[in-house]
């Protein structure tokens, strides 16, 4: 983060990124699932068919479930014990130093995933 904005963010921002925002997002999603009622147009007394509800939920969940699905996939394909998986997946070793100190533009940065 420091390399992007020039300073370390405060502990408040880390708390928000790690705990508060995911908790609020998960709470909103769970509350929406619990309080769900089928869509109905009262003016015309029309209820949408079941396939419409299923299609709408599929569209909504297709964007939300990509991240946990990929996390589960990475957990399954990563080799090592549980503690090694935590170390590799949650705190990867990424080399952010420039390849060549004489590089004029300074934009060539090697990033080695799971090294």
LOMAR-43264 format. One record per residue: residue number from 1; y, z, x of N, C-alpha, C, O in turn. Coordinates in pm, whole numbers, plus 50000, padded with zeros to 5 digits. Layout:
// LOMAR-43264
+-----+-------+-------+-------+-------+-------+-------+-------+-------+-------+-------+-------+-------+
: pos :   n_y :   n_z :   n_x :  ca_y :  ca_z :  ca_x :   c_y :   c_z :   c_x :   o_y :   o_z :   o_x :
+-----+-------+-------+-------+-------+-------+-------+-------+-------+-------+-------+-------+-------+
: NUM :     Y :     Z :     X :     Y :     Z :     X :     Y :     Z :     X :     Y :     Z :     X :
...
+-----+-------+-------+-------+-------+-------+-------+-------+-------+-------+-------+-------+-------+
***
This chain:
// LOMAR-43264
+-----+-------+-------+-------+-------+-------+-------+-------+-------+-------+-------+-------+-------+
: pos :   n_y :   n_z :   n_x :  ca_y :  ca_z :  ca_x :   c_y :   c_z :   c_x :   o_y :   o_z :   o_x :
+-----+-------+-------+-------+-------+-------+-------+-------+-------+-------+-------+-------+-------+
:   1 : 49882 : 50000 : 50082 : 50000 : 50000 : 50000 : 50125 : 50000 : 50087 : 50224 : 49934 : 50056 :
:   2 : 50119 : 50074 : 50196 : 50236 : 50082 : 50284 : 50273 : 49946 : 50339 : 50391 : 49915 : 50355 :
:   3 : 50172 : 49863 : 50368 : 50201 : 49731 : 50423 : 50269 : 49641 : 50320 : 50335 : 49544 : 50359 :
:   4 : 50256 : 49670 : 50193 : 50320 : 49587 : 50090 : 50463 : 49632 : 50060 : 50553 : 49548 : 50048 :
:   5 : 50485 : 49764 : 50049 : 50618 : 49811 : 50008 : 50695 : 49879 : 50120 : 50814 : 49908 : 50102 :
:   6 : 50633 : 49903 : 50234 : 50704 : 49957 : 50348 : 50701 : 50108 : 50362 : 50749 : 50161 : 50462 :
:   7 : 50645 : 50179 : 50265 : 50634 : 50325 : 50273 : 50515 : 50369 : 50189 : 50466 : 50295 : 50104 :
:   8 : 50469 : 50489 : 50214 : 50358 : 50542 : 50137 : 50408 : 50588 : 50000 : 50510 : 50658 : 49992 :
:   9 : 50339 : 50551 : 49892 : 50381 : 50599 : 49760 : 50356 : 50750 : 49746 : 50274 : 50807 : 49818 :
:  10 : 50427 : 50811 : 49654 : 50413 : 50956 : 49634 : 50279 : 50989 : 49570 : 50208 : 50901 : 49521 :
:  11 : 50246 : 51116 : 49570 : 50120 : 51163 : 49512 : 50117 : 51136 : 49361 : 50010 : 51116 : 49304 :
:  12 : 50234 : 51136 : 49298 : 50241 : 51109 : 49154 : 50188 : 50969 : 49123 : 50114 : 50952 : 49026 :
:  13 : 50226 : 50870 : 49203 : 50180 : 50733 : 49179 : 50030 : 50721 : 49200 : 49962 : 50653 : 49123 :
:  14 : 49978 : 50787 : 49302 : 49834 : 50783 : 49325 : 49760 : 50848 : 49208 : 49657 : 50797 : 49163 :
:  15 : 49812 : 50960 : 49158 : 49753 : 51024 : 49041 : 49752 : 50929 : 48922 : 49651 : 50918 : 48851 :
:  16 : 49863 : 50860 : 48900 : 49872 : 50766 : 48787 : 49773 : 50650 : 48802 : 49706 : 50613 : 48706 :
:  17 : 49765 : 50593 : 48923 : 49675 : 50479 : 48945 : 49529 : 50517 : 48936 : 49447 : 50440 : 48887 :
:  18 : 49495 : 50637 : 48984 : 49355 : 50676 : 48993 : 49305 : 50744 : 48866 : 49191 : 50721 : 48826 :
:  19 : 49387 : 50828 : 48804 : 49339 : 50908 : 48691 : 49408 : 50879 : 48558 : 49341 : 50850 : 48460 :
:  20 : 49540 : 50886 : 48554 : 49612 : 50881 : 48426 : 49596 : 50746 : 48356 : 49559 : 50741 : 48239 :
:  21 : 49625 : 50637 : 48426 : 49618 : 50505 : 48362 : 49477 : 50470 : 48315 : 49462 : 50426 : 48201 :
:  22 : 49373 : 50487 : 48398 : 49238 : 50459 : 48346 : 49200 : 50548 : 48228 : 49133 : 50502 : 48135 :
:  23 : 49241 : 50675 : 48230 : 49208 : 50765 : 48119 : 49278 : 50721 : 47990 : 49217 : 50722 : 47884 :
:  24 : 49404 : 50684 : 47999 : 49478 : 50640 : 47880 : 49418 : 50510 : 47827 : 49398 : 50496 : 47707 :
:  25 : 49389 : 50416 : 47915 : 49330 : 50288 : 47871 : 49195 : 50310 : 47805 : 49166 : 50250 : 47701 :
:  26 : 49111 : 50395 : 47865 : 48981 : 50422 : 47806 : 48996 : 50495 : 47673 : 48922 : 50466 : 47579 :
:  27 : 49090 : 50587 : 47664 : 49114 : 50657 : 47538 : 49160 : 50564 : 47427 : 49114 : 50576 : 47313 :
:  28 : 49249 : 50472 : 47459 : 49296 : 50375 : 47359 : 49181 : 50287 : 47312 : 49167 : 50261 : 47193 :
:  29 : 49097 : 50242 : 47406 : 48985 : 50158 : 47368 : 48884 : 50233 : 47281 : 48838 : 50180 : 47180 :
:  30 : 48850 : 50356 : 47320 : 48754 : 50434 : 47241 : 48811 : 50467 : 47104 : 48740 : 50458 : 47003 :
:  31 : 48939 : 50505 : 47098 : 49002 : 50535 : 46970 : 49001 : 50411 : 46880 : 48976 : 50422 : 46760 :
:  32 : 49029 : 50295 : 46938 : 49025 : 50170 : 46861 : 48887 : 50140 : 46807 : 48874 : 50092 : 46694 :
:  33 : 48784 : 50168 : 46886 : 48648 : 50146 : 46839 : 48610 : 50243 : 46728 : 48543 : 50205 : 46632 :
:  34 : 48652 : 50368 : 46741 : 48617 : 50470 : 46642 : 48690 : 50444 : 46509 : 48630 : 50455 : 46402 :
:  35 : 48817 : 50412 : 46517 : 48899 : 50394 : 46397 : 48900 : 50250 : 46344 : 48984 : 50215 : 46262 :
:  36 : 48807 : 50167 : 46391 : 48804 : 50026 : 46352 : 48774 : 50009 : 46203 : 48681 : 50070 : 46151 :
:  37 : 48852 : 49928 : 46137 : 48825 : 49885 : 46000 : 48834 : 49733 : 45996 : 48921 : 49676 : 46062 :
:  38 : 48747 : 49668 : 45921 : 48748 : 49522 : 45917 : 48882 : 49469 : 45866 : 48945 : 49528 : 45778 :
:  39 : 48924 : 49357 : 45923 : 49050 : 49296 : 45886 : 49041 : 49238 : 45746 : 48943 : 49173 : 45710 :
:  40 : 49145 : 49263 : 45667 : 49147 : 49216 : 45528 : 49290 : 49178 : 45493 : 49385 : 49249 : 45528 :
:  41 : 49306 : 49067 : 45422 : 49437 : 49025 : 45374 : 49447 : 49069 : 45228 : 49383 : 49010 : 45141 :
:  42 : 49527 : 49172 : 45203 : 49536 : 49229 : 45069 : 49605 : 49135 : 44970 : 49571 : 49135 : 44852 :
:  43 : 49699 : 49057 : 45016 : 49774 : 48969 : 44925 : 49682 : 48868 : 44858 : 49704 : 48832 : 44742 :
:  44 : 49581 : 48821 : 44929 : 49489 : 48722 : 44872 : 49352 : 48781 : 44841 : 49262 : 48709 : 44797 :
:  45 : 49336 : 48913 : 44864 : 49208 : 48980 : 44845 : 49097 : 48908 : 44921 : 48989 : 48879 : 44868 :
:  46 : 49126 : 48879 : 45049 : 49033 : 48804 : 45132 : 48984 : 48891 : 45247 : 49063 : 48953 : 45318 :
:  47 : 48854 : 48895 : 45262 : 48793 : 48963 : 45376 : 48732 : 48858 : 45468 : 48661 : 48768 : 45424 :
:  48 : 48761 : 48873 : 45597 : 48708 : 48778 : 45694 : 48556 : 48793 : 45706 : 48504 : 48904 : 45691 :
:  49 : 48486 : 48683 : 45732 : 48339 : 48693 : 45744 : 48298 : 48768 : 45870 : 48377 : 48786 : 45963 :
:  50 : 48173 : 48810 : 45872 : 48121 : 48888 : 45984 : 48128 : 48811 : 46114 : 48157 : 48869 : 46219 :
:  51 : 48101 : 48681 : 46111 : 48105 : 48603 : 46236 : 48246 : 48603 : 46296 : 48263 : 48596 : 46418 :
:  52 : 48348 : 48610 : 46210 : 48485 : 48617 : 46259 : 48512 : 48748 : 46332 : 48579 : 48750 : 46436 :
:  53 : 48460 : 48858 : 46277 : 48475 : 48988 : 46343 : 48400 : 48990 : 46477 : 48453 : 49038 : 46577 :
:  54 : 48279 : 48938 : 46477 : 48199 : 48935 : 46600 : 48268 : 48850 : 46705 : 48273 : 48888 : 46822 :
:  55 : 48321 : 48734 : 46665 : 48391 : 48647 : 46759 : 48516 : 48715 : 46814 : 48544 : 48705 : 46934 :
:  56 : 48591 : 48783 : 46730 : 48710 : 48855 : 46774 : 48677 : 48966 : 46872 : 48746 : 48982 : 46972 :
:  57 : 48572 : 49043 : 46844 : 48531 : 49149 : 46937 : 48481 : 49089 : 47068 : 48505 : 49145 : 47175 :
:  58 : 48410 : 48976 : 47059 : 48364 : 48911 : 47181 : 48482 : 48869 : 47268 : 48480 : 48890 : 47389 :
:  59 : 48585 : 48810 : 47206 : 48703 : 48770 : 47283 : 48772 : 48891 : 47345 : 48815 : 48886 : 47460 :
:  60 : 48783 : 48999 : 47270 : 48848 : 49120 : 47322 : 48769 : 49181 : 47437 : 48826 : 49213 : 47542 :
:  61 : 48641 : 49197 : 47419 : 48558 : 49264 : 47519 : 48530 : 49176 : 47640 : 48499 : 49228 : 47747 :
:  62 : 48539 : 49044 : 47625 : 48510 : 48956 : 47739 : 48606 : 48981 : 47854 : 48567 : 48968 : 47970 :
:  63 : 48730 : 49016 : 47825 : 48824 : 49044 : 47933 : 48814 : 49189 : 47981 : 48844 : 49217 : 48097 :
:  64 : 48774 : 49280 : 47894 : 48769 : 49421 : 47932 : 48642 : 49460 : 48007 : 48645 : 49551 : 48090 :
:  65 : 48532 : 49392 : 47980 : 48405 : 49433 : 48038 : 48374 : 49364 : 48170 : 48272 : 49395 : 48232 :
:  66 : 48459 : 49274 : 48216 : 48434 : 49205 : 48343 : 48437 : 49302 : 48460 : 48353 : 49293 : 48549 :
:  67 : 48530 : 49394 : 48462 : 48543 : 49486 : 48576 : 48425 : 49582 : 48583 : 48364 : 49593 : 48690 :
:  68 : 48389 : 49653 : 48475 : 48272 : 49741 : 48488 : 48142 : 49664 : 48511 : 48054 : 49713 : 48581 :
:  69 : 48130 : 49544 : 48454 : 48008 : 49465 : 48476 : 47996 : 49425 : 48623 : 47887 : 49432 : 48680 :
:  70 : 48106 : 49385 : 48685 : 48103 : 49348 : 48826 : 48079 : 49471 : 48914 : 48012 : 49461 : 49016 :
:  71 : 48133 : 49585 : 48875 : 48109 : 49708 : 48951 : 47961 : 49745 : 48948 : 47905 : 49785 : 49050 :
:  72 : 47899 : 49733 : 48834 : 47755 : 49762 : 48822 : 47675 : 49662 : 48906 : 47580 : 49700 : 48974 :
:  73 : 47714 : 49535 : 48900 : 47646 : 49433 : 48980 : 47657 : 49465 : 49129 : 47557 : 49459 : 49201 :
:  74 : 47778 : 49499 : 49176 : 47795 : 49533 : 49318 : 47713 : 49655 : 49356 : 47655 : 49659 : 49465 :
:  75 : 47706 : 49754 : 49269 : 47628 : 49874 : 49296 : 47481 : 49838 : 49313 : 47413 : 49894 : 49399 :
:  76 : 47430 : 49746 : 49232 : 47289 : 49709 : 49237 : 47257 : 49629 : 49363 : 47154 : 49653 : 49426 :
:  77 : 47344 : 49534 : 49401 : 47313 : 49446 : 49514 : 47350 : 49505 : 49649 : 47307 : 49452 : 49752 :
:  78 : 47428 : 49612 : 49654 : 47466 : 49673 : 49781 : 47351 : 49756 : 49835 : 47291 : 49836 : 49764 :
:  79 : 47321 : 49733 : 49963 : 47212 : 49806 : 50026 : 47260 : 49942 : 50076 : 47378 : 49960 : 50107 :
:  80 : 47167 : 50037 : 50084 : 47197 : 50167 : 50139 : 47171 : 50278 : 50039 : 47136 : 50255 : 49924 :
:  81 : 47189 : 50401 : 50088 : 47171 : 50518 : 50002 : 47293 : 50533 : 49911 : 47390 : 50457 : 49922 :
:  82 : 47287 : 50630 : 49824 : 47397 : 50651 : 49731 : 47527 : 50681 : 49803 : 47632 : 50627 : 49767 :
:  83 : 47521 : 50766 : 49904 : 47644 : 50800 : 49978 : 47695 : 50679 : 50057 : 47816 : 50661 : 50069 :
:  84 : 47606 : 50597 : 50110 : 47648 : 50476 : 50180 : 47712 : 50375 : 50084 : 47810 : 50309 : 50119 :
:  85 : 47657 : 50365 : 49964 : 47716 : 50275 : 49864 : 47856 : 50321 : 49826 : 47947 : 50240 : 49814 :
:  86 : 47873 : 50453 : 49807 : 48006 : 50505 : 49776 : 48104 : 50470 : 49887 : 48217 : 50429 : 49859 :
:  87 : 48061 : 50487 : 50012 : 48150 : 50458 : 50125 : 48184 : 50310 : 50132 : 48299 : 50275 : 50158 :
:  88 : 48086 : 50224 : 50110 : 48110 : 50080 : 50119 : 48193 : 50028 : 50003 : 48281 : 49944 : 50023 :
:  89 : 48166 : 50077 : 49883 : 48231 : 50020 : 49765 : 48365 : 50082 : 49731 : 48454 : 50012 : 49682 :
:  90 : 48383 : 50210 : 49758 : 48507 : 50275 : 49720 : 48609 : 50281 : 49832 : 48729 : 50284 : 49806 :
:  91 : 48565 : 50282 : 49955 : 48654 : 50284 : 50072 : 48606 : 50180 : 50172 : 48557 : 50216 : 50280 :
:  92 : 48619 : 50050 : 50140 : 48570 : 49948 : 50233 : 48652 : 49947 : 50361 : 48771 : 49979 : 50361 :
:  93 : 48587 : 49909 : 50470 : 48654 : 49897 : 50599 : 48715 : 49758 : 50606 : 48644 : 49659 : 50622 :
:  94 : 48845 : 49751 : 50594 : 48916 : 49623 : 50594 : 49010 : 49622 : 50713 : 49091 : 49714 : 50730 :
:  95 : 49000 : 49519 : 50795 : 49086 : 49505 : 50912 : 49211 : 49427 : 50872 : 49202 : 49308 : 50844 :
:  96 : 49325 : 49493 : 50870 : 49450 : 49429 : 50830 : 49541 : 49395 : 50946 : 49660 : 49370 : 50927 :
:  97 : 49486 : 49394 : 51066 : 49568 : 49360 : 51182 : 49572 : 49209 : 51198 : 49473 : 49142 : 51170 :
:  98 : 49684 : 49154 : 51243 : 49693 : 49009 : 51264 : 49594 : 48962 : 51370 : 49562 : 49036 : 51463 :
:  99 : 49547 : 48840 : 51356 : 49451 : 48783 : 51449 : 49515 : 48766 : 51586 : 49454 : 48800 : 51688 :
: 100 : 49636 : 48712 : 51589 : 49705 : 48683 : 51714 : 49844 : 48744 : 51708 : 49920 : 48717 : 51614 :
: 101 : 49879 : 48825 : 51806 : 50011 : 48888 : 51808 : 50122 : 48786 : 51827 : 50237 : 48812 : 51791 :
: 102 : 50090 : 48669 : 51884 : 50190 : 48565 : 51905 : 50205 : 48474 : 51783 : 50277 : 48375 : 51787 :
: 103 : 50138 : 48509 : 51677 : 50144 : 48428 : 51555 : 50286 : 48431 : 51500 : 50342 : 48538 : 51479 :
: 104 : 50344 : 48313 : 51477 : 50483 : 48305 : 51435 : 50501 : 48350 : 51291 : 50590 : 48431 : 51262 :
: 105 : 50420 : 48300 : 51201 : 50440 : 48335 : 51060 : 50379 : 48470 : 51023 : 50424 : 48534 : 50928 :
: 106 : 50278 : 48514 : 51096 : 50220 : 48646 : 51073 : 50143 : 48660 : 50944 : 50119 : 48771 : 50898 :
: 107 : 50103 : 48549 : 50884 : 50033 : 48555 : 50757 : 49882 : 48544 : 50768 : 49812 : 48555 : 50667 :
: 108 : 49829 : 48523 : 50885 : 49685 : 48513 : 50902 : 49630 : 48653 : 50924 : 49646 : 48711 : 51031 :
: 109 : 49565 : 48706 : 50822 : 49513 : 48842 : 50829 : 49365 : 48838 : 50793 : 49330 : 48799 : 50681 :
: 110 : 49277 : 48877 : 50884 : 49134 : 48876 : 50850 : 49102 : 48994 : 50759 : 49147 : 49106 : 50783 :
: 111 : 49025 : 48968 : 50657 : 48980 : 49074 : 50568 : 48829 : 49063 : 50558 : 48777 : 48969 : 50498 :
: 112 : 48759 : 49158 : 50618 : 48615 : 49153 : 50620 : 48560 : 49249 : 50516 : 48571 : 49371 : 50530 :
: 113 : 48502 : 49193 : 50411 : 48450 : 49277 : 50305 : 48312 : 49328 : 50343 : 48228 : 49251 : 50391 :
: 114 : 48289 : 49456 : 50323 : 48161 : 49522 : 50347 : 48117 : 49513 : 50491 : 47998 : 49497 : 50518 :
: 115 : 48208 : 49522 : 50586 : 48169 : 49517 : 50726 : 48133 : 49654 : 50779 : 48098 : 49669 : 50896 :
+-----+-------+-------+-------+-------+-------+-------+-------+-------+-------+-------+-------+-------+
***
